[in-house]
C-alpha cells in the first residue's frame, strides 16, 4: 500500500530516490522492493497531514472492523 497525490507524481519521485531511472528491475531483489515499500508506507506525508500511509490504512481498517 502506498498513498500519493492524485496524479501519482509524488510517489514516483519517492520511489526514484531508491530506484534510479533506467534501473534494471530484474536486478532488484524482492527483499529490496519490500524494504522500499515499508520505508514509503512508514514515511509521514504532508498530503496526509504528516501521518504515514500505514497509520491511515490501519485507522480505516479498524473503523471498518468495529462497525
N, C-alpha and C positions, 0 to 999 in steps of 0.2 A: 504494500500500500504506500502510495506516495501522493501527497497533496500538492497542488501547484496552482498558479494563476490560471485564469480561464483560458488563456491562449497556450499554455504549456511551455512558454519560453523560459520561465523561471526554473523549472525543474531540469530542463535540458542543460542550462548553464551550470546547475549544481552537479549534474552527472558528469559534465565535461571537466569539472575540477578533478575528478578521479579517473576519467577515461578520455584522453585527448582525441580530437578528431583524427580520422584515418587510422585509428587503432584497429587491430585485427581482433574481432570478437572471439574467434576460436582460440585465441591466446589468453583469454581472460578466464580464470577458473571460476567454477560455481561458487566456491568459498569466497572469492574476492567480490563477486557480484552480490552475494548475501551480505557481506560486510558493508559494501557501499549502500545497499538497501537499508540496512539497520542504521547506519550513520544518518542517512537522509530522513528516515522516519522518526529519528530522535533529535533532530535539529529544529530548534524553535524557528517559526516563520512569522514575519511581520504580518502577512496576509491572514494569519490565524491568531492575531493578537498575541504573538510571541509564545503561543503554545506549540507543542510538537504535533505532527500528524498522528502519532500513536496516542497522544492524550485525547485528541478529538475523537478518533476512532473508538477507543475504549469507553469514552463517556457516552457516545451514541449507542454503542452496543449494550452498555449497562442499562440505559434507559429503555431500550427495546426489550431486553430480557426481563426487566422488572414490571413491564406494562401488562 
